[in-house]
Amino acid sequence: MGSVELLPVGRRVAYWRGRRKLSQQVFADRLGKSKSWVDKVERGVRSLDKLSTLQEIARVLRIDAAALVGRDAEAAEATKRADGVDRIRASLSRYEIPLGKPVDRPVLPVDRMLRDVGYAWTTFQYARYPQVIDLVPNLLTNMQRTHAQAPVSGRVPLVEAYRVTAALLVKLGDAELAWLAVDRAMLAATGDRDLVAAAAVQLGQVLRALGRVREAKSVMLTAAYRIAPPVIEHGTPAELSLCGALLIQAGLAAAQDGNEAAASELIDEAAGMAEQVGDGYDHHRTGFGPTAVDLAHAAAAAETGDACDAIAWHEKATKLRPGWRWLPAEHRAAHLLNVARAYLHLDDAGNAARVLTEAERIAPAEIVHRPAAWDILAEVARDPRAPTRIAQLAATLGVG
């Protein structure tokens, strides 16, 4: 990156246009502007004083608008994030193994790959998204090579690498690229009942992020009942965690589709399994347990507009369930965003700010790097009673 974050906005536009390998004419055409207009902007002759113009430029350049307006450290993070997603895209776009390209580095053993993907998952669950962005490109490349050499034992780490990549990309707001990653996971998992169910959890997240909620519900139910044990009471914790997590995904899809009754029924079905599993476990990276079920009820209620019910489920999970503190930071912070949204629905910006501040304390990257958080942050920051930290964060990220 060097010192690009210190450049004037026009020079930043020129920098990113160059990084995207766009000529001034092509860039101008995509913006619906003239080449002369682009040249004047980049030389600083013409100022960029409209937020809508900055946002359109950022869209064409595939970067966060904050990367253009500065904001020092946060702008640097935004540009690093864009670079990282580009590197992940490049890794997913390589076909070295099918095309038989020569491998230019040693193929790593399966046990090393299992440790590496485990570290990536742990880093993700601690919501250290910039670090995961840095890890994923090489992880994917190495996993593909290892799997080609050891197709049986190398399948588990390969599927897990695609799963964590998809989960990360959903967080970063690139659901289309996440779909490519999770599709690879599903194909690699085919034939292994547990791996298919594990990959399907991320498939549900991706389909919901894409707005394909009815498809998400249908696929999740099929996957859930495929992994469900014949007698629920005799199921293993791993089976029940996968089945319950898939039912939660189906329930959240139903909530997005406006079907409150179906959402409640599906999540209630998962609740019985959760009681058998208990809190404090993380089978197949699901975090499934009674507390996770309560959080899913809260998310579904927030989605259907029942803010009071969402807050009631939140209070139960965080105050009455010991499992709240055992959930990964990523899971807790993501839940608090749903609760902030519920408070905003009740025009309670004060409590929305309180839980948003708590989310930022638990996992700063959940706010800084998630587009889903920015609208909530902007609305809270517009309230004159918003805490200074919230107002500063919104200004830093250029939202509001």
Helices and strands as residue ranges (DSSP letters): G 4-6, H 9-19, H 24-31, H 35-43, H 51-61, H 66-69, H 72-92, H 110-125, H 129-149, H 155-171, H 175-189, H 193-209, H 213-227, G 232-234, H 237-256, H 260-277, G 283-285, H 290-304, H 307-315, I 316-320, G 322-326, H 329-345, H 349-362, H 364-368, H 371-381, H 388-397
